[in-house]
């Protein structure tokens, strides 16, 4: 069964530095202003590799990003260097145009965001990256599960009753 790639805080596409993937002969780079320095360094290291680049921002039309990815030759490696929100958007559009996780490398300039899917109210919300238990917008207490659901775009949140509430209920 096909599972559409999703960018998340433990995504296999996240990298600390770029390297040309085996069998790739061309690079397409999507970056925002915060990633300009890293892109310039990347371009110097890949001087013999044909490279196309596109500066993106929150105001860049989705169609422009989609067209940029769609017009790349098959097998082109896609590098995304941006803050989380811009990278997430560019990643999603690249996948929409047929790019796979194996073709994409993503360097996040700020902190990756983490999401939880509530098994009580069936909503997804952002959570702190270091928390193992959170409270959902529906007031349910959730344990952050170890599994990320690509379908639900979040870690599975398992409802539980906190110790304090158990003692009150038992009195």
N, C-alpha and C positions, 0 to 999 in steps of 0.2 A: 504494500500500500504506500502511495506517495505521501510524504509529509513535507509540506511547503516550508522552506527555510524561514526562520524567524531570528532576528537579532535580539539576543538577550545577554545578561551579564556574564554568562559562562559559555557563550557561543563559540563554536570551533573556528569561526572566522575572525575572532578578535586576536590581534597581534600586538607585540610591543615594538616590533620593527618589521619592515617589509623584506621579503626575499622573492626572487622570481621563481614561481612554481615550475616544476618539471614539465616540459612540453609546451610552455607558453612562450610565444615569440613577440607578443605585443602587450602593452599595458594601457589601460584606460583609468585615469585618476579623477576621482570626484573629491573635491575638498572645499572647505569653507575657509574664511579668512584666518581662523585660529590655527589651521593646519598648513598654512603657507610655508613655514620654515621647514617642516618635515617633508613637504612635497619637493621643495628645492633640493634638499639633500638626497631624496629618492631619485630625482631626475639626474643628478650628478653620477650616482652609482649605476644607473641604467642607461648610460650614454650610448650604447650600441643597440639598444632595444627601442623600436618605434613606440612612441608614447603620445597619447592624446590626453588632454586634461580639460576639466570644466570646473570653474569656480562657482560654487553654489551657495545660496543663502536661504533664509526662510521665505524670501520673496521670489525665489527662482520658480517659475512655473513648472509643475510636475511634468508637463508635456516636453519641456526642454530637456529635462533630465532623462526621461524615457527615450526620447529621440537620440540623445547622445549615446546611451547604452545600446539601443537597437541598431545603430549604424556601425557598431564595432564588428570586426570580423569574428567569426565563430572561433572559440577557444581563447579569446583575449582575456587576460587576467584583469580583474577589476580591483582597484585599490580605493578605499574610501578613508579619507582623513578629515575628521570633523568632530564637532561637539555632538553629544549623544542624540539630540533631537534631529539634527540635520542628517547625521549618519543613519539613524533609524529610517528616516524618510527615503534617503537615497538607496539604502539597502533594499527596502520594500519595492521600490520602483525597478531596481535592477533585477530582482527576482521576478517581478511581473513581466519583464522583458525576456525572461528565460535563463538568466544567470543562475548557476548552482552554487552551493556552499563551497565546493571545491575550487571555484573560479574567483571567489571574493576573499579579500583580506581587508579587515577593518581596524583602523587605529582610532581610538576614541581620545579626544583631547581633554575632556573633563571626565567626571565619574560616570560609569555605566549606570543606568537605572535598572531597578529590580521591581517586578510586579508579582502579585499574588492573585490567584483565582479562588474566590470564596465558594466553598461547597454548600453554603447555606443560601445565599442570595444570588449566586451565579454571576457575580460582577467581578471585574478585574480592577485592581487599584495599585498605585505605586507604594512601595514600602522601603524603609531604610535597608541598606545593603547588609548590615551586620545583625539584624534582628532574627531570632528564631521563632518568636511568637509576636503577633500583632493583633490589633483590634480592627475589624472591618467597619466600613461605613454603616453596615446594618447592625452594628454593636456586637456581633459575634466575635469571640476570641478564637484566633486561628493559629495553629501550629504550622510553620512554613515547612512544607514537605520537601524532600530531596529531589523530587521530579518536576521538571519543567514541561508544561504541556504546550506544544507548538500550536495546537488547535485553539486552546484557550488563551495563549500568549501570556502565561504566568505560571509561577510555581503553584502547585496544588496546596490550598489552605484547608487544613483539617480542623473543624470546629471542636472545641473542648470547653469544659466548665472550669474556670480558674479555682484554685484552692480556696481563696477567700469566699467565693460564692458557694462552694460545696459545704463549707462550715456553716454558713447562714441558712442554707436549705435544710441541713441536718438538725438544726436546733429546734 
